[in-house]
Amino acid sequence: MLPLQGIKVIDLTRILSGPFCTMTLADLGAEVIKIETPNGDDTRQWGPPFINEESAYYLSVNRNKKSIVLNLKEEKGKEVFYKLVKDADVVVENFRPGTLKRLGADYDTLKELNPGIVLASISGFGQTGPYALKPGYDVLAQGMGGLMSVTGEPDGPPVKGGYSLADIGTGMWAIIGILSALRERDISGEGQWVDASLLDTMVSWQTYLAGNYFATGEDPKPLGGAHPNIVPYQVFGASDGHFILAVGNDNLWKSFVEAMDEDILRDEKYATNPQRVEQRETLLALLEELFANRTVKEWVEIFENAKIPVGPVNKFSDILEDEHIKYREMVVEKEHPTVGNLRMLGIPVKLSRTPGEINTVPPGLGEHSDSVLKDLGYSDEEITALKEAGVTK
């Protein structure tokens, strides 16, 4: 038995934050019914790259789901949706606030149909507040939420994260909200509305940087690969590439000095972390000069032997072929009807008794329309009539 087995999720989401949320719920055993417009999730057309006409983007976040085409602008489409809601536990959506109400699918309507329903809404700026109706995208949240102001090299332009951090992070917060609401429903019998926003996600992740601002009143600055409170704790260049070194406390510093075996590093002005932060520019210039004399592999071996946290800056081709990543099942393969052998990222949460599973590949558009409608009691004739009316396909 999977941990979320028996939980039914109606998925109205598209693109990234919502599909990542619902895919994770599906990986953990929830039955996820993905409702798509007749044109499908936008990302079905996002590319290149495509693999045999299937979008690599779409394939990355839609496994373990069923796909049904449903036009919610048609009354017959709403009727099918309402039948699904009556027997569901969760509805997830990531439209702009106000869209659900116009579709007749807002929380007040849903809880009339099913008092135990949990509605999770993912948006750029939340369901309330002065910015609520603004359109939101990952890059906007990274910029407006502060991440871009502290990312990049000193005195350089603002830089966004290489991943869609706001989208993925908000999908994760939505999962936490959904599981919390389901747990509370076990006690009260009532569902509730989960409101997760990209901007709130970026602000919540400021953590110690916000603490530094509250303490000093000074805006944090970009430090490239460095850390504002710990030195040395950053990216360094070697003779043939880059590596990460994390000397997170003074005991590690002592081990680091012994491993380097350079008298200049034994200077008492570097003895404690507060001193090293004060001497940041001098110390880092010295280390950069020393590190340029050996390769990444050599430095990693030296510091690993000294039990100092260290690692190379990997390209995707390095990490996705790494033996540890494969051992942890973070790269998995599944046969796809049109793609063939489909490689996907694995499930990051490892449960000892009831681990998640990847059972089905991302569905084709409307692949499960007939079976889902039959489960709701629709006859073959009724399904044909819905298709002819443009309600499904």
Secondary structure as UniProt FT lines:
FT   TURN            3..6
FT   STRAND          8..11
FT   TURN            15..16
FT   HELIX           17..27
FT   TURN            28..29
FT   STRAND          31..36
FT   TURN            38..39
FT   HELIX           42..45
FT   STRAND          50..51
FT   TURN            52..53
FT   STRAND          54..55
FT   HELIX           56..59
FT   TURN            63..64
FT   STRAND          65..69
FT   TURN            72..73
FT   HELIX           75..86
FT   STRAND          90..93
FT   TURN            97..98
FT   HELIX           99..103
FT   HELIX           107..113
FT   TURN            115..116
FT   STRAND          118..123
FT   TURN            130..133
FT   HELIX           138..144
FT   TURN            145..147
FT   HELIX           148..150
FT   TURN            154..155
FT   HELIX           165..188
FT   STRAND          193..197
FT   HELIX           198..204
FT   TURN            205..206
FT   HELIX           207..216
FT   TURN            224..225
FT   STRAND          233..237
FT   STRAND          242..246
FT   HELIX           250..260
FT   HELIX           263..266
FT   HELIX           268..270
FT   HELIX           273..278
FT   HELIX           280..291
FT   TURN            292..293
FT   HELIX           296..305
FT   TURN            306..307
FT   STRAND          310..312
FT   HELIX           316..319
FT   TURN            320..321
FT   HELIX           323..327
FT   TURN            328..329
FT   STRAND          331..336
FT   TURN            337..339
FT   STRAND          340..345
FT   TURN            365..368
FT   HELIX           369..375
FT   TURN            376..377
FT   HELIX           380..388
FT   TURN            389..390
//
